[in-house]
Amino acid sequence: MVIFFGAHMLTILLMMALLPVYIILAVKDERHDQTMRIVWVVLFCTVNMFAMPVYWYLYVWRKAGRG
């Protein structure tokens, strides 16, 4: 049981550490207009477990593949 608790706490800490990174990525991305930046920040703050992988796939991973 302690192992599951430790894994859960590490997951929580990882999500808390990634939240400002994703917010900075979304705000500084020039491909987004102001409305999309706000939408992404709200999504990161509310449903971050689902929004972060989607944003990563659409804007981070694909951008690296093109470069």
Buried (B, 14 or more C-beta within 10 A) or exposed (E): EEEEEEEEEEEEEEEEEBBEEBBEBBEEBEEBEEEEBEBBBEBBEEEBEEBBEEBBEEBBEEEEEEE
